[in-house]
Amino acid sequence: MSGLAALWFLSLGIAAVALLIMFGLLLARMVLGWTGRARDVEKKRIVPLLLGSRPHGKLRGGGRGDLLATLLVELIQLVRGSDRDRFVEAATRLGVPERLRHNLNSGSPRVRLAAAEALAEFADEESVERLHAALRDRNSDVRLSAALSLASVDRTPPARELVDLLGIGTRENSLLTVGLFRDIAARRPNEIKALILDDSVPANAKASAIEALSASADYALVPLIASLALSSDSEDPALSRYLRALGAFAHPAGEKAVKRGLGSPRWDVRAAAAEAAGKIGLIGLGTQLREALADREWWVRFRAGEALARMGTDGAALLRQAAAQAPEPGRTAARLTMAERGIV
């Protein structure tokens, strides 16, 4: 076969694949349209049912029952106050929590995950018990979803136990763990503080706990976080999270840790340190920030420029100096920062 013929057949093959993809997309659009219309019809039927005084019956099994359960949960999530309480009561009578608990036994992780998330709307003892069992599910996403649902109704096990159950900081490093710890800290802050002090807790789990508490304005935590940052290895991925937390507290006691971070070999740590310096207002680190404007990483240059711009007239003076004298790319970074912030 000649090269021209091979190219011709290759072109025909590509065109055929493109047509198949196009027809597949059209079919998917039609199916989604039918499904959407079916959901709208069910919603119109369910709302009067929920608003009625005493809905009767139970959801049927199968896909239709799952669809109705999903729609009922979506409607519950849309309302607040007494209306939500009425919807939850009606959905309970219709067997929604029972259906969701059944779905936690599904062989599909996706179905178990959706059920664990939806059970957050129901705080009955049986649902809470099933969510506790789901903390040992074989799928990590299901375990984390169950923990988040329990935290929303303040029924989680102790935070230290959760770290081991979910493998937080080792197997589980999702940023959702920050939200989980934040929910627990809203009612049991001492449990999250204890994680920071516990030497057996992994560094990433401590970082999540610190981030969860960073909006608490509990300045007694600042020396502890600074100490963790100073004692961490310069290559530790958790170090940037410690520095961001120090920036969130905006307390000058974090200066030594921030200064060390500016010299880190990791660009994410240098960027976090520059951001923290700006939020805290550490003008004493102004010279290092000016030098960071010439960093090889754009994100570090950006954070350094932002930090200097936050520092008033002293920071503006350092930016002008860098714009006139710094080697590239520091000169450009300074000029861009000045232009964005209106500094002349």
N, C-alpha and C positions, 0 to 999 in steps of 0.2 A: 504494500500500500504506500502510495506516495505521501510525502509530507503534506501536500495541499489537501489530499483526500482526508487524511487524519485530522487536519485542522477543521475541515468541513463537518465531519462527524462529531468532533468535540463541540463545535458551535451548536449543532442540532441537539446534542445531549444537554448542554447548558440551557438552551431555550425550553426544552421539555421539562427540565427540573423547575425552571422559573414559572412555567404554566401550572405545574402541580402545586407549587407553593401558593400561587395566586388563588387557585381554586380552593385550596385548603383554608386560606384566610377568609375567603368569601363564605365557605361553609361554616367556619367558626363564628363569623359575624351573625349569620342567620340563626345558629343555635343559641348564641348569647341573647339575641333579640327575643327568641321564643321564651328562653328562660326568664329574661327580665320581665316580659309581659305576664308570665305565670306568677312571678313574685309579686307584681303589682296587684294582680287579681286576689292573691292570697292575703296581702296586706289589707286590702279593702274589706275582705271578709273577717279578718282577725280583729281589727280595731273595734268594730261594734261588739264583737264577742268579749273582748277584754273590758270594754266600758260597761258591759251589761252587769246587772247586779250579781248574778250567780251563774257563771259559765259552767256547763256540765260536760261530762265525757272525758276521755283521755286521748292523747295523741296516738295515732296508729303507728305501727312500726314501718320500717322501710324508708326509702328516700323521701317520700312525701312527709313522713313524720319528722325527719331530720330538717327538712325545709321549713316546716311550720315552727319547730323549736328555734331554729336560727332567726326566723322573722320575729318571733315573740321576744327573744333576747335583744334584738336590734331595737325594737320598739321600747323596751324597758330602758335601754341606754339613752334614749332620746328625751326622757322626761325626768323630772325631779320632784321632790316633796311628796305630798299625799297622793298625787297621780301615780308616781312611781310605785308607791306602796300598794296601791290598788292593782296595778299591772302585775307586780310580783305575786300578790296573793292569787290573782286570777290565773296566772301562768302556772303557779304551784298546783292549783286545783286541776288544771288541764294536764298535769304530769310532766311539765318541762324539766324540772330538776331530775326527776326519775329517768327521763329519756337521756339527759346529759350524763348522768351517772352510768347508765348502761353503755354509752359511747366511750367511756373511759376504759372499757374492756375491748375496744375494737382492735383489730390487727393492724389498722392504718395509723401511723404516727400523726398524720394530718388530722384525722378525726379525733384522736385523743387530745391533741393540742387544742383544737377548737372547743372541745368539751371542757377542758381545764380552764380556758379563758372565760367561757360563758358562765361557769359555776360561780364566778366572783359575784354575780348578781344575786345569789341565793346563799344565805348564811345559816340554813337549817343544819342540824347536827349531822344528819346522814351525809349531806354534801360535803361538809367540812371533813368528816371521817374519810370519805373517798379521796378528797384532795390530799389528805395526809398520806394515804397509801400511794398516791401518784407521785409523791416526792421520791419514790424508789422506782419509778418507771424506767424501763431500759433506754428510753430516748431522752437525751439531755434537754431538748427544747420543751418536752412535756413536763419534765421535773421543774424547770425554771418557771414555766407558766403556772403550774400548780402552786409554787411558792408565792408568786406575785398575786394570785387570786386569794390565797390565805392571808397575805399581808394586807390586802385591801379591806379585810374584815377583822384584822388584828387577831388572827388565829394561827400564826406561824409557830413552829417550835422555837426554842431559844436560838439566837443568831449564831452562836458558836456551833450548835448542832447542824444548822443549815449549811454552814461552810463545809462541813464534812459530807453531808448528804448530797449536796450539789457539786462538790468538788470545786468550790469557788476559789479562784486564784491558781488552780492547777488544771483540771479538765475544763472548767467553765470560766471563761474570761469575757463573757458578753458584758457590754456596758449596761445592760438591763439590770445587772446586779447592783448598780448604783441606785437605781430607782427602788429596787427591793429593799436595800438598806435604808433608804430615805423614808420609805413607808414605815418600817419598823422603828426608826429613830423618832418619828413623829409621836409615838406613844411610849416607846421603851428606849430612850436615848442611851441609857447606861450600858445596854447590851452591845450597842455599836461602838461606844467608847472602849469597852473592854476588849474588843477585837484588835484595836490599835495597840493596846498594851500587851497583848498575848504573843509571846515569842513563837508559839507554835503555829500561828496563823500565817499563811503564805503572803508574800509581799504584795501581790496583786489584789488579794482580798483586803489587805489593810488599806491599799490605795482607794479601793471602792468605798470602804467605810469612811475614809477621810473625805472623799468627795461628797458623800452623803451628808456629812456633818459640816461642810464648808460654808453653808448658808446659815449656820446656827448662831453666829456671832459669839461663840464660846471661845474667848481668846486664850483660855487656859490650855487649849489644844495646840496653840501655835508653837511653843517651845518643843513639844513632843514631835510635831510634824517636821519642824526644822531639824531636830536631832535625827529623825529617820532619814531625811534627805542627806544630811552630812555623813551618816554612817553607811549609806547605800553605795554599792559599787557604781563607778561612773558609767558602766555599761548596762545597769539595771533598767529594764523598760518601765518599772514603776516610778522611777525618779522624776520623770516629766509630770506625772500625775501629782506627786507630792508638791512640786513647785507650783503647779496650777492652783492647788488648794491654798498654798501660802499667798498667792496672788488674790484669791477670793477673800481671804481674811483681811488682806491689805494692812497687815501689822508689821512695823519695822523690825520686830524680833526675827523676822525671816531673812534679814539682809545677808548674813554669812552664808546661808545655804544657797541663796540666789546668786551670790558672787561666785561660789564654786560651780554652780550650774552653767554660768556663762562661759566657762572654760572647758566644758564637757566635750569629749570626742563625738558624742551623739548630737545630730542636728536638732532632733525633737526636744532634747533636754535644753539646748542653747536657746531655742525658740521659746520654750516654756519659761525659762529663767528671764529672758528679755521681757516677756509679757508680764511676769510677776513684778519685775523691777518697776515697770511703768505704773501698774495698779497700786503698788505700795508707795511709789514716789521716791525711790531711792536715788536721789540726785548724786549721792556719793559714788554711784556706779556709772555716772554719766560718761566718763572716759572710755570704759569698757563697752558701753552701748554704742558710742560713736565708732569704735573700732569694729563692732559687730555689724555696722552698716556695710562693711566690705566683706562680710562672710560669704563663703562659696555657695551657701544655700539661700535661695530667694526668700523662703519663709522666715528665716532668722533675720535677714535684712529688713523685711517688712515689720516684724515684731519689734526690732530695735528702733526703727523709725517711729513707730506708734508710741513706744515707751518714752522716747525723748520728747515727742509732741505733747505728751501728758504732763510734762514736768515744767510747764510755765515758761517764764523768760529764760531761765538757766538752760532748759532743754532746747529752746528755740535757738539760743546762742550756739550751742554745740551743733545743731543741725546746719546753721549758716556756715560754721567753720568747716564742717564736713563737705558741704556743697561747694565750697571754694577750694579746699585743699586736699580732701581725701582722694586716694587712688580709686580707680574704677574697680568694682561697681558701686563703691561707697558713695561717690559723688552723685551718681544718678539716683541712688536710693534716697539720699538726703533731699535732693531737689524734688523728687516725686512726692515725698512726705510733706514737704513745705507747700507744694502746690495743692495737695489734697486738703491740708489743714488751714490753708490761707495764711501761712506764715511768710512774711516778707523780710 
